């Protein structure tokens, strides 16, 4: 290893240490922090964000990267330098004061969102969201774009993503999903979910969540599970991964699928190569692939008929009274009801992408200047009625339902649909290679699937784009066919 590359690694580890502190402060803010600490925490995170920015744009670091680009490097070193140059090029274009102000405002906005949603009061959040959007607009202009401002934000979460490329995907999915929703709705029992009605003890739900995560392969010596207003995955290293979930005594599916979803994220984080921690090869290649891991565990695994065979004995153990009315078929039907709903995270896997299409179009229109922040609650209700046939009575079930906008994650939502598409393709490829995945899932033998993902996805970090990684792992890249075929086969429709 050259002396120059050693200096590169030393610099990257310093940046990673600061990033780790920021990540853990963010986790703490959502799980443990007292409410009165919001303003102070915003200042602390703003200061640390400024230090990360300073270290990234340091001219001496730029000179070092330029030297490395002209030096002989092995494949791993070349990939790290290539991706670091890409990251730095973006950061250099963004003024320091914009970085620190965005960090400060989003810290305040996150707490405002919690209060606004709890009180169904858009006005508590809207003004801060307007500030967030203005700052992200300024960032987009600073970074630059070839097509439209929204592209600069999409690129931060899924490198290379463009609104002009995503719109046709949603246009292709929307009519197919609407038809599937209609066909499945006509044949499913109208009261299939009734077997889940009642009260489900939260302590038992917590035990069930931990049991399922353990069986999936999540290492609790290198991670933990807590609760938050909106489930998420955080942490700072493969040995320190933080999951959160949410519990509802009237709806056991809420914690079940939030936990499995975040568990998929957590398995990816724990599976990233620790030897490359602090460099791009120790990071996820993009949010599309990250969401593929959460969505395939949640849906292809967790909502499968085979998973019901695994789950039913656990429910009988933790909820003996409620489980008396359950069998495998009833449980499968109850957990796979397909019908338009108000809340994205509670949506079935058929209608879920319609929720994402709505958010994609609102965000795109917002950054085109076609709509304003103050228009969002009304337009949300209008488009929910048009796309899903349901309309929220209040904003807590409408434009306030997601935390993402509060921390500035505009451009994130489309990665959920990319994740659904990548996940279906990766799961199909794993099934072909491993054989009898249904039997393994029914027996709770998740290790072969996890090992396949470890070898074909997790181990590669940011070496390739999401599409290229999918091509190498599954033999084909981004497509809608595998996802739609999965739904048709699962629900028995053409």
C-alpha positions as CSV (number, residue, x, y, z in Angstrom):
1,X,0.0,0.0,0.0
2,X,1.4,3.4,-1.0
3,X,2.0,6.2,1.5
4,X,-0.5,8.3,-0.4
5,X,-3.2,5.7,0.0
6,X,-2.4,5.4,3.7
7,X,-2.9,9.1,4.1
8,X,-6.2,8.8,2.2
9,X,-7.4,6.1,4.6
10,X,-6.4,8.2,7.6
11,X,-8.3,11.1,6.3
12,X,-11.4,9.0,5.5
13,X,-11.4,7.5,9.0
14,X,-11.5,11.0,10.5
15,X,-14.5,11.9,8.4
16,X,-16.1,8.6,9.3
17,X,-15.7,9.3,13.0
18,X,-17.5,12.6,12.6
19,X,-20.2,11.0,10.5
20,X,-20.7,8.2,13.1
21,X,-21.2,10.8,15.8
22,X,-23.8,12.6,13.6
23,X,-25.6,9.3,13.0
24,X,-25.8,8.4,16.6
25,X,-26.9,11.9,17.6
26,X,-29.7,11.5,15.0
27,X,-30.7,8.1,16.4
28,X,-30.7,9.5,20.0
29,X,-32.9,12.5,18.9
30,X,-35.6,10.1,17.6
31,X,-35.4,7.6,20.6
32,X,-34.0,9.1,23.8
33,X,-33.5,12.8,23.7
34,X,-35.6,15.0,26.0
35,X,-37.8,17.4,24.1
36,X,-36.2,20.5,25.6
37,X,-32.9,19.6,24.0
38,X,-34.0,20.2,20.4
39,X,-32.4,23.6,19.8
40,X,-29.1,22.6,21.4
41,X,-29.0,19.3,19.5
42,X,-29.6,21.3,16.3
43,X,-26.6,23.5,17.0
44,X,-24.4,20.5,17.8
45,X,-25.4,18.6,14.6
46,X,-24.9,21.8,12.6
47,X,-21.4,22.2,13.9
48,X,-20.4,18.6,13.3
49,X,-21.9,18.8,9.8
50,X,-19.7,21.8,9.1
51,X,-16.6,19.9,10.2
52,X,-17.5,17.0,7.9
53,X,-17.9,19.4,5.1
54,X,-14.6,21.1,5.9
55,X,-12.7,17.9,5.9
56,X,-14.3,16.8,2.6
57,X,-13.6,19.9,0.6
58,X,-10.1,20.5,2.1
59,X,-7.9,21.4,-0.9
60,X,-5.1,19.3,0.4
61,X,-7.5,16.3,0.4
62,X,-8.4,17.2,-3.2
63,X,-4.7,17.2,-4.1
64,X,-4.3,13.8,-2.5
65,X,-7.2,12.4,-4.5
66,X,-5.8,13.8,-7.7
67,X,-2.4,12.2,-6.9
68,X,-4.1,8.9,-6.3
69,X,-6.0,9.1,-9.6
70,X,-2.7,9.1,-11.3
71,X,-1.1,6.3,-9.2
72,X,-1.2,2.6,-9.7
73,X,-4.1,1.2,-7.6
74,X,-5.6,-2.2,-7.1
75,X,-9.3,-2.7,-7.8
76,X,-10.5,-2.0,-4.3
77,X,-8.4,1.1,-4.0
78,X,-9.4,2.4,-7.4
79,X,-13.1,2.0,-6.5
80,X,-12.7,3.8,-3.2
81,X,-10.9,6.7,-4.9
82,X,-13.4,6.9,-7.7
83,X,-16.4,7.1,-5.4
84,X,-14.7,9.5,-3.0
85,X,-13.9,11.9,-5.9
86,X,-17.5,11.7,-6.9
87,X,-18.7,12.6,-3.4
88,X,-16.1,15.4,-3.0
89,X,-17.0,16.9,-6.3
90,X,-20.6,17.3,-5.1
91,X,-19.6,18.7,-1.7
92,X,-17.2,21.2,-3.1
93,X,-20.1,22.8,-5.0
94,X,-22.2,23.3,-1.8
95,X,-21.3,26.3,0.4
96,X,-20.4,25.5,4.0
97,X,-23.1,27.8,5.4
98,X,-25.7,26.0,3.4
99,X,-24.6,22.6,4.8
100,X,-24.7,23.9,8.4
101,X,-28.0,25.7,8.0
102,X,-29.6,22.7,6.4
103,X,-28.5,20.5,9.4
104,X,-29.8,23.0,11.9
105,X,-33.2,23.5,10.2
106,X,-33.8,19.8,9.7
107,X,-33.0,19.1,13.3
108,X,-35.7,21.6,14.3
109,X,-38.1,20.3,11.6
110,X,-37.9,16.7,12.9
111,X,-39.2,17.7,16.3
112,X,-41.8,20.0,14.7
113,X,-43.0,17.1,12.6
114,X,-43.4,14.9,15.6
115,X,-45.5,17.5,17.3
116,X,-47.5,18.4,14.2
117,X,-48.4,14.8,13.4
118,X,-49.4,14.0,17.0
119,X,-51.7,17.0,16.9
120,X,-52.8,16.8,13.3
121,X,-51.6,20.4,12.8
122,X,-49.9,21.1,9.5
123,X,-49.2,24.7,10.5
124,X,-46.7,23.5,13.2
125,X,-44.6,21.9,10.4
126,X,-45.3,23.7,7.2
127,X,-43.2,26.8,7.8
128,X,-40.1,24.8,8.7
129,X,-40.7,22.5,5.7
130,X,-40.7,25.6,3.5
131,X,-37.3,26.4,4.8
132,X,-36.1,22.9,4.2
133,X,-37.4,23.0,0.6
134,X,-35.7,26.4,0.0
135,X,-32.4,25.1,1.3
136,X,-32.6,21.9,-0.8
137,X,-33.5,24.1,-3.9
138,X,-30.3,26.1,-3.2
139,X,-28.4,22.9,-2.9
140,X,-29.7,21.6,-6.2
141,X,-28.7,24.8,-8.0
142,X,-25.2,24.7,-6.4
143,X,-24.7,21.1,-7.4
144,X,-26.1,21.5,-10.9
145,X,-28.2,19.2,-13.0
146,X,-28.7,18.3,-16.7
147,X,-32.4,17.8,-16.7
148,X,-34.3,19.5,-13.8
149,X,-33.5,20.5,-10.2
150,X,-35.1,17.4,-8.7
151,X,-32.5,15.3,-10.5
152,X,-29.8,16.8,-8.2
153,X,-31.7,15.5,-5.2
154,X,-32.5,12.1,-6.6
155,X,-28.8,11.6,-7.4
156,X,-27.9,12.0,-3.7
157,X,-29.9,8.9,-2.9
158,X,-29.6,6.9,-6.1
159,X,-26.6,7.9,-8.1
160,X,-27.5,8.6,-11.7
161,X,-31.3,8.6,-11.1
162,X,-33.3,11.1,-13.1
163,X,-36.9,12.2,-13.0
164,X,-37.2,11.6,-16.7
165,X,-36.2,7.9,-16.2
166,X,-38.3,7.3,-13.2
167,X,-41.6,8.8,-14.6
168,X,-41.9,6.0,-17.2
169,X,-41.5,3.4,-14.5
170,X,-44.4,4.8,-12.5
171,X,-46.4,5.2,-15.7
172,X,-45.8,1.5,-16.5
173,X,-46.6,0.3,-12.9
174,X,-49.7,2.5,-12.2
175,X,-52.2,0.8,-14.6
176,X,-50.8,-2.7,-13.9
177,X,-51.1,-2.2,-10.2
178,X,-54.6,-0.7,-10.5
179,X,-55.8,-3.7,-12.5
180,X,-54.2,-6.1,-10.0
181,X,-55.8,-4.3,-7.1
182,X,-59.2,-4.6,-8.8
183,X,-58.8,-8.3,-9.7
184,X,-57.5,-9.3,-6.3
185,X,-60.1,-7.3,-4.5
186,X,-62.9,-9.1,-6.3
187,X,-61.8,-12.5,-5.1
188,X,-60.5,-11.9,-1.6
189,X,-62.8,-12.4,1.4
190,X,-64.2,-9.0,2.5
191,X,-63.4,-9.7,6.2
192,X,-60.1,-11.5,5.9
193,X,-58.4,-9.2,8.4
194,X,-61.0,-9.7,11.1
195,X,-59.0,-12.6,12.6
196,X,-56.4,-10.0,13.7
197,X,-58.9,-7.8,15.6
198,X,-58.5,-7.5,19.3
199,X,-55.8,-6.5,21.7
200,X,-52.2,-7.8,21.2
201,X,-50.0,-7.3,24.2
202,X,-47.1,-5.0,23.5
203,X,-44.5,-6.8,25.6
204,X,-45.4,-10.0,23.6
205,X,-45.0,-8.1,20.3
206,X,-41.6,-6.9,21.5
207,X,-40.5,-10.5,22.2
208,X,-41.8,-11.6,18.8
209,X,-39.9,-8.8,17.1
210,X,-36.6,-9.8,18.7
211,X,-37.2,-13.5,18.0
212,X,-37.9,-12.9,14.3
213,X,-34.9,-10.6,13.9
214,X,-32.7,-13.2,15.6
215,X,-33.9,-15.9,13.3
216,X,-33.4,-13.7,10.3
217,X,-29.7,-13.4,11.3
218,X,-29.6,-9.9,12.9
219,X,-26.8,-9.9,15.5
220,X,-28.0,-8.2,18.7
221,X,-24.4,-8.1,19.9
222,X,-23.8,-5.6,17.0
223,X,-27.2,-3.9,17.1
224,X,-30.3,-3.1,19.0
225,X,-34.0,-2.5,18.6
226,X,-35.9,0.5,20.0
227,X,-39.1,2.4,19.4
228,X,-39.7,5.7,17.6
229,X,-42.5,7.7,16.1
230,X,-41.4,6.5,12.6
231,X,-39.4,3.3,12.2
232,X,-35.9,3.7,10.8
233,X,-32.4,2.1,10.7
234,X,-29.4,4.0,11.9
235,X,-26.0,3.4,13.4
236,X,-22.4,3.9,12.5
237,X,-20.6,0.6,11.7
238,X,-21.4,-3.0,11.0
239,X,-20.9,-3.6,14.7
240,X,-23.3,-0.8,15.7
241,X,-26.6,-0.9,13.9
242,X,-29.7,0.7,15.4
243,X,-33.2,-0.4,14.4
244,X,-36.5,1.1,15.6
245,X,-40.0,-0.1,15.2
246,X,-43.5,1.0,16.3
247,X,-46.2,-1.0,18.2
248,X,-49.9,-0.8,18.1
249,X,-51.9,-3.1,20.5
250,X,-54.8,-3.1,18.0
251,X,-52.6,-4.0,15.0
252,X,-49.9,-6.6,15.4
253,X,-49.0,-6.3,11.7
254,X,-47.7,-2.8,12.2
255,X,-44.7,-3.9,14.4
256,X,-44.3,-7.2,12.6
257,X,-43.6,-5.7,9.2
258,X,-41.9,-2.5,10.5
259,X,-39.5,-4.8,12.3
260,X,-38.9,-7.1,9.4
261,X,-38.5,-4.2,7.0
262,X,-35.9,-2.4,9.3
263,X,-34.3,-5.8,9.9
264,X,-33.6,-6.1,6.2
265,X,-31.9,-2.7,6.3
266,X,-30.0,-3.8,9.4
267,X,-28.8,-7.1,7.9
268,X,-27.4,-5.1,5.0
269,X,-25.6,-2.7,7.4
270,X,-24.2,-5.6,9.4
271,X,-23.1,-7.3,6.2
272,X,-21.1,-4.5,4.8
273,X,-17.4,-5.3,4.9
274,X,-16.0,-3.9,8.2
275,X,-12.5,-3.9,6.7
276,X,-13.6,-1.1,4.4
277,X,-15.6,0.8,7.0
278,X,-15.2,4.6,6.5
279,X,-14.6,4.2,2.7
280,X,-17.1,3.8,-0.1
281,X,-16.6,0.0,-0.3
282,X,-17.9,-0.1,3.3
283,X,-21.1,1.7,2.3
284,X,-24.3,0.7,0.6
285,X,-24.2,1.3,-3.2
286,X,-27.4,3.4,-3.1
287,X,-30.8,3.6,-1.5
288,X,-32.4,1.5,-4.2
289,X,-30.4,-1.6,-3.3
290,X,-30.7,-0.7,0.4
291,X,-34.5,-0.7,0.0
292,X,-34.3,-3.9,-2.0
293,X,-33.0,-5.6,1.1
294,X,-35.7,-4.3,3.4
295,X,-38.6,-4.8,1.0
296,X,-37.7,-8.4,-0.1
297,X,-37.4,-9.5,3.6
298,X,-40.7,-7.7,4.3
299,X,-42.6,-8.9,1.3
300,X,-41.1,-11.8,-0.6
301,X,-40.2,-13.5,2.7
302,X,-42.4,-12.0,5.4
303,X,-45.7,-12.0,3.5
304,X,-45.2,-15.3,1.8
305,X,-47.4,-18.4,2.5
306,X,-44.3,-20.2,3.6
307,X,-43.5,-17.6,6.2
308,X,-47.0,-18.2,7.8
309,X,-45.9,-21.7,8.6
310,X,-42.9,-20.3,10.4
311,X,-44.9,-17.5,12.1
312,X,-47.9,-19.3,13.3
313,X,-46.2,-21.3,16.1
314,X,-44.6,-18.1,17.3
315,X,-48.0,-16.4,17.5
316,X,-49.4,-19.4,19.4
317,X,-46.5,-19.1,21.9
318,X,-46.8,-15.4,22.5
319,X,-50.6,-14.9,21.9
320,X,-52.3,-18.2,22.8
321,X,-55.8,-16.7,22.9
322,X,-55.7,-14.7,19.7
323,X,-54.0,-17.5,17.8
324,X,-56.8,-19.9,18.5
325,X,-58.7,-18.4,15.6
326,X,-55.7,-18.6,13.2
327,X,-54.5,-21.2,10.7
328,X,-52.0,-20.7,7.9
329,X,-54.5,-19.8,5.3
330,X,-56.4,-17.4,7.5
331,X,-53.1,-15.7,8.6
332,X,-51.9,-15.4,5.0
333,X,-55.2,-13.9,3.9
334,X,-55.2,-11.5,6.9
335,X,-51.7,-10.3,6.3
336,X,-52.1,-9.9,2.5
337,X,-55.3,-8.0,2.2
338,X,-55.1,-5.9,-0.9
339,X,-57.0,-2.6,-0.7
340,X,-56.2,1.1,-1.0
341,X,-55.2,2.6,2.3
342,X,-54.2,6.0,3.7
343,X,-50.8,5.1,5.2
344,X,-47.8,4.2,3.1
345,X,-46.0,2.0,5.7
346,X,-49.3,0.0,6.2
347,X,-49.9,-0.4,2.5
348,X,-50.0,-3.9,0.9
349,X,-47.4,-4.7,-1.6
350,X,-49.7,-4.2,-4.6
351,X,-50.8,-0.7,-3.8
352,X,-47.6,0.4,-2.1
353,X,-46.0,1.8,-5.2
354,X,-49.0,4.0,-5.9
355,X,-48.2,5.8,-2.6
356,X,-44.6,6.3,-3.9
357,X,-45.8,7.6,-7.3
358,X,-47.8,10.3,-5.5
359,X,-44.8,11.4,-3.5
360,X,-42.5,11.3,-6.5
361,X,-44.9,13.6,-8.5
362,X,-45.5,16.0,-5.7
363,X,-41.7,16.4,-5.0
364,X,-40.9,16.7,-8.7
365,X,-43.6,19.4,-9.1
366,X,-42.4,21.2,-6.0
367,X,-38.9,21.5,-7.4
368,X,-40.2,22.5,-10.8
369,X,-41.9,25.4,-9.1
370,X,-45.3,24.2,-10.3
371,X,-46.6,23.9,-6.7
372,X,-45.7,25.4,-3.3
373,X,-45.3,23.9,0.1
374,X,-48.6,25.3,1.3
375,X,-50.4,23.4,-1.5
376,X,-49.2,20.0,-0.3
377,X,-52.0,19.1,2.1
378,X,-54.7,19.8,-0.4
379,X,-52.9,18.2,-3.3
380,X,-52.2,15.2,-1.2
381,X,-55.9,14.7,-0.6
382,X,-56.8,15.3,-4.3
383,X,-54.2,12.8,-5.6
384,X,-54.9,10.2,-3.0
385,X,-58.5,10.3,-4.2
386,X,-57.5,10.1,-7.8
387,X,-54.9,7.3,-7.5
388,X,-56.1,5.2,-4.6
389,X,-59.8,6.2,-4.2
390,X,-59.3,7.2,-0.5
391,X,-58.8,10.6,1.1
392,X,-57.4,11.4,4.5
393,X,-59.7,13.3,6.9
394,X,-56.7,15.0,8.5
395,X,-53.1,15.7,7.6
396,X,-51.7,13.2,10.1
397,X,-52.9,10.5,7.7
398,X,-52.0,12.7,4.7
399,X,-49.0,15.0,4.1
400,X,-47.8,14.7,7.7
401,X,-47.6,10.9,7.7
402,X,-43.9,10.5,6.7
403,X,-40.8,11.8,8.6
404,X,-38.7,12.0,5.5
405,X,-39.4,15.6,4.5
406,X,-38.5,16.8,8.0
407,X,-34.9,15.7,7.7
408,X,-34.6,17.0,4.1
409,X,-34.9,13.6,2.4
410,X,-36.6,15.0,-0.7
411,X,-35.8,12.6,-3.5
412,X,-35.7,9.6,-1.2
413,X,-39.1,8.2,-1.8
414,X,-38.6,6.8,-5.4
415,X,-35.9,4.5,-4.0
416,X,-38.6,2.5,-2.3
417,X,-40.0,1.6,-5.7
418,X,-36.5,0.9,-7.0
419,X,-36.1,-1.3,-4.0
420,X,-39.3,-3.2,-4.8
421,X,-38.1,-3.8,-8.3
422,X,-34.5,-4.7,-7.5
423,X,-35.7,-6.9,-4.6
424,X,-38.0,-9.0,-6.7
425,X,-35.2,-9.6,-9.2
426,X,-32.7,-10.5,-6.5
427,X,-35.1,-12.7,-4.7
428,X,-36.0,-14.6,-7.9
429,X,-32.3,-15.1,-8.6
430,X,-31.6,-16.3,-5.1
431,X,-34.5,-18.8,-5.4
432,X,-33.2,-20.2,-8.6
433,X,-29.7,-20.7,-7.2
434,X,-30.6,-22.0,-3.8
435,X,-33.7,-24.0,-4.6
436,X,-36.7,-24.7,-2.2
437,X,-36.7,-21.3,-0.7
438,X,-40.3,-21.8,0.4
439,X,-39.3,-24.9,2.4
440,X,-36.4,-23.1,4.0
441,X,-38.6,-20.1,4.9
442,X,-41.3,-22.3,6.4
443,X,-38.7,-24.0,8.6
444,X,-37.3,-20.7,9.7
445,X,-34.0,-21.4,7.9
446,X,-33.1,-18.0,6.7
447,X,-29.4,-18.4,6.7
448,X,-29.0,-19.6,3.1
449,X,-30.9,-16.5,1.8
450,X,-28.9,-14.2,4.0
451,X,-25.7,-15.8,2.9
452,X,-26.6,-15.3,-0.7
453,X,-27.3,-11.6,-0.1
454,X,-24.1,-11.3,1.8
455,X,-22.1,-12.7,-1.1
456,X,-23.9,-11.1,-4.0
457,X,-25.0,-7.7,-2.5
458,X,-23.6,-6.8,0.9
459,X,-20.0,-7.6,0.3
460,X,-19.6,-5.2,-2.7
461,X,-20.3,-1.9,-1.0
462,X,-20.4,0.9,-3.5
463,X,-18.2,-0.9,-6.0
464,X,-21.0,-0.7,-8.7
465,X,-24.2,1.2,-9.3
466,X,-27.4,-0.5,-8.1
467,X,-28.3,-1.5,-11.7
468,X,-24.9,-3.0,-12.3
469,X,-24.8,-4.8,-9.0
470,X,-28.3,-6.3,-9.8
471,X,-27.0,-7.4,-13.3
472,X,-24.0,-9.1,-11.8
473,X,-26.0,-10.8,-9.0
474,X,-29.2,-11.7,-10.9
475,X,-28.3,-11.6,-14.6
476,X,-30.5,-8.6,-15.3
477,X,-30.9,-5.1,-14.1
478,X,-33.8,-2.8,-13.2
479,X,-37.1,-4.0,-14.7
480,X,-40.8,-4.2,-13.7
481,X,-41.4,-7.7,-15.0
482,X,-40.0,-9.6,-12.1
483,X,-42.0,-7.6,-9.6
484,X,-45.3,-7.8,-11.4
485,X,-44.8,-11.5,-12.1
486,X,-44.2,-12.1,-8.4
487,X,-47.5,-10.4,-7.5
488,X,-49.4,-12.3,-10.2
489,X,-48.0,-15.6,-9.1
490,X,-48.6,-14.9,-5.4
491,X,-52.2,-13.8,-5.8
492,X,-53.0,-16.2,-8.6
493,X,-53.9,-13.7,-11.3
494,X,-52.7,-13.3,-14.9
